[in-house]
């Protein structure tokens, strides 16, 4: 299992990276020199923090070149938003059970 994160996300969210490692994933900051996408012009934007577009391109390339890798679209599509909604509803129920409420 591989995870590609924009370099800024990779550095700003170490706990996500730790959880992904815990579940057996390799987490690679994007832009990465491991992908053909970047090797075509490795001098392009040196020190770039990356972008969503570069991360998606690298993730699709990784999935297309490994039989054991799949690509799932991310954060704003219906299946992800539905998943996040269910998590939110479950959280509200669990907090109500212990008489705690989130600060809004």
LINQUIBEL-V508086 format. One record per residue. PSI is psi in degrees with one decimal (999 if undefined). OMEGA is omega in radians with two decimals (none if undefined). D_FIRST is the distance of its C-alpha to the first C-alpha in Angstrom with 2 decimals. Layout:
PSI&OMEGA&D_FIRST + PSI&OMEGA&D_FIRST
This chain:
136.0&-3.12&0.00 + 147.3&3.02&3.78 + 128.4&3.08&6.90 + 124.7&3.11&10.25 + 145.6&2.95&13.34 + 145.4&-3.05&16.92 + -38.3&3.13&18.39 + -41.6&3.09&20.80 + -40.5&-3.14&18.31 + -40.7&-3.11&16.28 + -31.4&-3.04&19.65 + -19.5&-3.02&21.17 + 68.6&-3.07&18.66 + -26.9&-3.11&17.76 + -37.4&3.07&17.40 + -43.2&3.13&14.48 + -42.1&3.13&12.73 + -43.4&3.12&13.96 + -40.8&3.12&12.72 + -39.8&3.08&9.10 + -40.8&3.14&9.67 + -37.3&-3.13&11.57 + 12.1&3.00&8.96 + 15.1&-3.12&6.88 + 148.9&2.91&4.72 + 129.7&-3.14&6.31 + 123.6&-3.03&8.70 + 125.4&3.08&10.97 + 141.1&-3.14&14.34 + 136.1&0.19&15.65 + 144.5&-3.06&17.86 + 145.3&3.07&16.16 + -3.2&-3.11&18.00 + -11.2&-3.08&14.98 + 148.4&3.10&15.41 + -33.4&-3.12&18.55 + -44.2&-3.14&19.31 + -28.8&-3.08&20.39 + -20.0&3.12&21.84 + -34.8&3.10&24.41 + 75.6&-3.05&26.22 + -19.2&3.12&24.86 + -8.6&-3.11&28.03 + 127.3&3.12&27.52 + 65.1&3.11&27.66 + 140.3&-3.14&27.13 + 11.7&-3.12&25.94 + 137.0&3.06&24.69 + -4.4&-3.13&22.87 + -178.4&3.13&20.90 + 165.9&3.10&21.08 + -40.3&3.14&19.32 + -43.7&3.12&20.29 + -44.0&3.14&18.80 + -43.2&3.13&15.43 + -44.7&3.13&15.46 + -44.2&3.14&16.68 + -38.8&3.13&14.02 + -42.3&3.11&11.18 + -42.3&3.09&13.19 + -43.4&-3.13&13.81 + -44.6&3.14&10.25 + -36.7&-3.11&9.77 + -21.4&-3.07&13.26 + 3.1&3.10&12.94 + 124.3&-3.14&10.07 + -25.3&-3.08&10.97 + 13.5&-3.07&7.74 + 139.2&3.10&6.36 + 158.3&3.14&8.48 + 127.6&3.07&10.20 + 131.2&3.11&12.00 + 155.2&-2.94&15.11 + -143.2&-2.63&15.85 + -25.5&-3.02&18.54 + 11.2&3.12&21.87 + 161.2&-3.00&21.49 + -44.5&-3.07&23.20 + -33.1&3.13&20.39 + -42.6&3.14&19.02 + -37.1&3.08&22.62 + -44.7&3.12&23.47 + -44.6&3.14&20.68 + -35.2&3.10&21.97 + -45.1&3.13&25.50 + -43.3&3.11&24.93 + -43.2&3.12&23.46 + -43.0&3.13&26.55 + -42.2&3.12&28.93 + -38.8&3.13&27.60 + -43.9&3.11&27.89 + -43.7&3.13&31.46 + -43.1&-3.12&32.41 + -39.2&3.10&31.11 + -37.8&3.11&32.91 + -34.4&-3.13&36.06 + -27.2&3.13&36.00 + 14.6&3.10&36.38 + 43.9&3.06&38.70 + 147.9&-3.11&36.50 + 139.3&-3.14&36.00 + 148.1&3.05&33.86 + 126.6&-3.10&35.86 + 999&none&35.93
